[in-house]
Structure formats: structure tokens, C-alpha cells
């Protein structure tokens, strides 16, 4: 799914400056390809899971190491436990 237009519109309302939005979205694009369900690729290869399997496991409680696993997730790919 392409979230770019939805993200742009939201950030433009929030920030009010298209140049700021463009810069911010450029950073998010390089981190997550603007996919809020994106999981850091290097970890997914090691864990043999897809993005959807990881998120499902976190959501349904079968994956219990979410906070401390240091796996980047979401638009900004935050890995540190206090930001996850």
C-alpha cells in the first residue's frame, strides 16, 4: 500500500511548510520506504519472519521481546526501547 500521499497531507497540516514536509519525508523514505508496517530488514532475515508475522506476534502477544529486541519498526525505524 502506498501511504505517501496520506503522510504528506497529514504532515503538511501539522507542519504547514511543504519544504519541511519534503525534507522530513525524505528521511522517512530512507528509513522505512514510507511503510508504517516496515520492520528492519536485517533482523527479519535473521529471525525468518515477515513484517506482517512480526507485527501479528507483537499484537497477539506471542512475540514477547518487542520492547528490548532493538529491531527498528515503523516509519522512523526506532530501535531504542523507550521509543518503541
Secondary structure, 3 states (H helix, E strand, C coil): CCCHHHHHHHHHHHHCCHHHHHHHHHHHHHHHCCCCCCECHHHHHHHCCCHHHHHHHHHHCCCCCCCCCCCCECCCCECCCCCC
